[in-house]
Amino acid sequence: MSEAFEKPGIRGRDRTVELAIPPEEFPSETVFHTVRLGLVGLRKAALAMLGVLGFVGVWWLVALETISARVPSPLEVFEAIGRDFTSIRALEYVLFTTGGIYQNLLYTIENVIIGVSVGTAIGFTLGVLIGRVRVARDVLEPPLLVLGTVPIVILLPFLTMWFGTSRIAQSGLVIFYAALTVALVAQQATLNVSGRFEQYATSLGAGQGRILVRVILPAVVPEVLGAVRASLAAGWGFETVAEILGAPNGAGRLIQVFSVAVMTADIFGVLICVGVVALLIDAIVAAVGRWVVRWQE
């Protein structure tokens, strides 16, 4: 079954080597690439697990050296999560309401997703407009730069005065931050694409509308996706702070109630739940982003 093939790299002499497997039956480069990616993924997962275990170990050692009211042990925190997940007795006494971590976490998730979505839509539109239209850039760019220097949390008292305890009062910080972040990134990405790419498309006969849809937007989206993920990461903190200062529900409201009752383990449990949800949603956004820009591969 074996055949003789000329040995690659040797010229001038008639040297042959017998191959047990014909070249067409060799594993393809795709297989090797897939295996290599799998090994890299396993290595990253192992290192991530090692980091988590190390963090839990340090946390446990610190908990052993102090009282539970200051730093509860991991076991106490996970017991609190199981106890409070669907029903929290403290809410019945403090707020005269029912519910648990699950219901309040859904409230926070909805506000963050809505806030980031609305902010992204506003910021993307403004950023592309500023990057494409010189008049809009001259008018809108200075206010955006000024707003970028303002601490976001300062806006919270005004949102509370204007909108009370409605959802817009909690989502306002997330909307503002997402809109500002996405707008600045989209503007710079649009300016980077405009120029020779636009001129090349024009030389091929593309109109302004076709250039915007087929050249500008596809090139801007990958960078905007990074801004969306950054907005999501910061949005959980802004939303929680807004809920602590005044909200009928939410993870921040739970933290406020638990802090009054000195239920430290329960506070840690809420924070862990928020962190896990944030990681899951970020992973979903990253996967969707890879699918949207799959043409880059």
C-alpha positions in Angstrom: 0.0 0.0 0.0 2.9 2.3 0.5 4.1 4.5 -2.3 7.4 6.2 -3.0 7.4 10.0 -2.9 10.2 12.5 -3.5 11.5 13.7 -0.2 10.8 17.4 0.1 13.7 19.8 0.4 16.2 17.5 -1.4 17.1 18.5 -5.0 19.7 17.3 -7.4 19.7 13.6 -6.3 17.1 10.9 -6.8 16.3 10.2 -3.1 13.0 8.7 -2.1 11.3 7.8 1.1 8.5 5.4 1.6 5.5 6.8 3.5 3.2 4.5 5.4 0.3 7.1 5.0 -0.4 8.8 1.7 -0.3 12.6 1.9 -4.1 12.9 1.3 -4.7 10.9 4.5 -2.6 13.1 6.7 -4.6 15.1 9.4 -5.5 18.5 7.9 -4.3 21.8 9.4 -7.9 22.4 10.6 -7.7 19.4 12.8 -4.4 20.5 14.3 -5.8 24.0 14.8 -8.9 22.7 16.5 -6.8 20.5 18.9 -4.5 23.4 19.7 -7.4 25.7 20.5 -8.9 23.0 22.7 -5.7 22.6 24.6 -5.4 26.4 25.0 -9.0 26.5 26.3 -8.3 23.7 28.8 -5.2 25.5 30.0 -7.1 28.8 30.5 -9.9 26.9 32.3 -7.4 25.2 34.6 -5.7 28.5 35.4 -9.0 30.2 36.1 -10.1 27.4 38.4 -6.7 27.7 40.2 -7.3 31.4 40.7 -10.8 30.9 42.1 -9.5 28.2 44.5 -6.7 30.4 45.6 -9.1 33.3 46.2 -11.4 31.1 48.3 -8.5 29.7 50.2 -7.3 33.2 51.2 -10.8 34.2 52.0 -11.2 31.2 54.3 -8.0 32.0 56.1 -9.0 35.6 56.7 -12.4 34.5 58.0 -10.7 32.2 60.5 -8.8 35.2 62.0 -11.9 37.4 62.5 -15.5 37.3 63.6 -18.3 36.4 61.2 -19.9 39.8 61.4 -16.9 41.2 59.6 -15.7 38.5 57.2 -18.0 35.4 57.1 -16.5 32.1 55.9 -17.3 30.8 52.3 -19.5 28.1 53.9 -21.6 30.7 55.7 -22.0 32.8 52.6 -23.2 29.8 50.5 -25.6 28.8 53.2 -27.0 32.4 53.2 -27.5 32.2 49.4 -29.5 29.0 49.7 -31.5 30.5 52.6 -32.3 33.8 50.9 -32.6 32.8 47.3 -36.4 32.7 47.1 -37.5 34.2 50.4 -35.9 36.7 52.9 -37.5 37.2 56.3 -35.7 40.5 56.8 -37.6 42.0 53.9 -40.9 41.2 55.6 -39.9 43.2 58.7 -38.0 46.1 57.1 -39.9 46.7 53.8 -43.1 44.8 54.5 -42.6 42.9 51.2 -41.7 39.4 50.1 -39.2 37.9 47.7 -35.6 36.7 47.7 -32.3 37.2 45.9 -33.8 35.7 42.7 -36.6 38.2 42.3 -34.4 41.2 43.2 -31.6 40.1 41.0 -34.0 39.9 38.1 -34.9 43.6 38.7 -31.3 44.5 38.6 -30.6 42.5 35.5 -33.5 44.1 33.7 -32.4 47.6 34.6 -28.8 47.0 33.5 -29.7 45.3 30.2 -32.2 48.1 29.4 -29.8 50.8 30.4 -26.9 49.4 28.4 -29.2 48.8 25.3 -30.6 52.3 25.3 -27.3 53.9 26.0 -25.6 51.8 23.3 -28.3 52.9 20.7 -27.9 56.5 21.6 -24.1 56.5 21.8 -23.7 54.5 18.5 -25.9 56.9 16.6 -24.2 60.0 18.1 -20.7 58.6 17.5 -21.2 57.7 13.9 -22.9 61.0 13.3 -20.1 63.0 14.9 -17.5 61.0 13.0 -19.2 61.4 9.6 -20.6 65.0 9.7 -18.2 67.8 10.4 -20.8 70.2 11.6 -22.1 67.7 14.1 -18.6 67.0 15.3 -17.9 70.8 15.9 -21.2 71.1 17.8 -21.4 67.9 19.8 -17.8 66.9 20.4 -17.0 69.6 23.1 -20.1 68.7 25.3 -19.2 65.0 25.1 -15.6 65.7 26.2 -16.9 67.9 29.1 -19.4 65.2 30.2 -16.7 62.6 30.1 -14.8 64.5 32.9 -17.9 64.5 35.2 -18.0 61.8 37.9 -21.0 59.7 36.9 -22.3 59.2 40.5 -22.8 62.9 40.9 -25.8 62.6 38.6 -27.6 60.2 41.0 -29.1 62.9 43.3 -30.6 64.7 40.3 -32.0 61.5 38.9 -33.6 60.8 42.2 -35.1 64.3 42.5 -36.4 64.2 38.9 -37.7 60.6 38.6 -38.1 59.4 42.2 -37.8 55.7 42.7 -38.8 54.8 39.2 -36.7 52.5 37.0 -35.3 55.5 35.0 -33.8 56.8 38.2 -31.8 53.6 38.6 -31.0 53.0 34.9 -30.1 56.6 34.3 -26.5 56.2 35.4 -26.1 53.1 33.2 -27.7 54.8 30.2 -25.5 57.9 30.6 -22.3 55.9 31.0 -23.0 53.5 28.1 -24.1 56.3 25.8 -21.0 58.4 26.6 -18.6 55.4 26.3 -20.0 54.0 23.1 -20.3 57.5 21.5 -16.6 58.3 22.0 -15.5 54.8 20.8 -17.8 54.9 17.8 -16.7 58.4 16.9 -13.0 57.5 16.9 -13.6 54.2 15.0 -15.6 56.1 12.3 -12.8 58.6 11.9 -10.3 55.8 11.6 -12.3 54.1 8.8 -13.0 57.3 6.9 -10.3 58.2 4.5 -8.7 55.8 2.2 -11.3 53.1 2.7 -14.0 55.5 1.9 -12.1 56.8 -1.1 -11.5 53.3 -2.4 -15.2 52.5 -2.1 -16.1 55.7 -3.9 -13.7 54.9 -6.7 -15.6 51.6 -7.2 -18.8 53.5 -7.6 -20.3 53.2 -4.2 -22.7 55.9 -3.0 -22.7 57.5 0.5 -25.5 55.2 1.7 -23.7 52.1 0.5 -20.4 53.2 2.0 -22.1 53.8 5.4 -23.8 50.4 5.4 -21.1 48.2 3.7 -17.8 50.0 4.8 -18.3 52.2 7.9 -20.7 50.2 10.1 -19.0 46.8 9.7 -15.6 48.4 10.6 -17.0 50.3 13.6 -19.0 47.4 15.1 -16.0 45.4 16.4 -14.7 48.3 18.4 -18.2 49.2 19.7 -18.6 45.7 21.0 -15.7 46.3 23.3 -17.3 49.5 24.6 -20.6 47.6 25.2 -18.8 45.0 27.3 -17.0 47.8 29.3 -20.4 49.5 29.8 -21.9 46.3 31.1 -19.0 45.7 33.5 -19.4 49.2 35.0 -23.2 49.1 34.7 -23.6 46.6 37.5 -21.8 48.8 39.9 -23.7 52.0 38.9 -27.0 50.1 39.1 -26.3 48.7 42.5 -25.2 52.0 44.0 -28.4 53.6 42.6 -30.5 50.9 44.2 -28.8 51.3 47.5 -29.6 55.0 47.6 -33.2 54.6 46.7 -35.0 51.8 44.9 -38.0 49.6 45.8 -36.3 46.4 44.7 -33.0 45.2 43.4 -29.7 43.7 44.6 -28.6 47.1 45.9 -31.7 47.4 48.0 -31.0 43.9 49.5 -27.5 45.1 50.4 -28.9 48.1 52.1 -31.4 46.1 54.1 -28.8 43.5 55.1 -26.3 46.2 56.2 -28.9 47.7 58.6 -29.4 44.2 60.1 -25.6 43.5 60.1 -26.1 40.4 58.0 -22.6 40.3 56.5 -22.9 36.8 55.1 -26.1 37.7 53.2 -24.4 40.8 51.7 -21.5 38.6 50.5 -24.1 36.2 49.0 -25.8 39.0 47.0 -22.4 40.3 45.7 -21.4 36.8 44.6 -24.8 36.3 42.8 -24.4 39.6 41.0 -20.8 38.7 40.0 -21.8 35.3 38.6 -24.7 36.8 36.6 -22.4 39.6 35.3 -19.8 37.0 34.1 -22.5 34.9 32.4 -24.0 37.9 30.6 -20.6 39.1 29.5 -19.8 35.7 28.1 -23.1 35.7 26.2 -22.4 39.2 24.8 -18.8 38.1 23.8 -20.2 35.0 22.0 -22.8 37.1 20.1 -20.1 39.6 19.3 -17.8 36.9 17.8 -20.7 35.7 15.7 -21.5 39.2 14.5 -17.9 39.9 13.4 -17.3 36.3 12.2 -16.3 37.8 8.8 -13.0 38.9 10.5 -11.9 35.3 10.9 
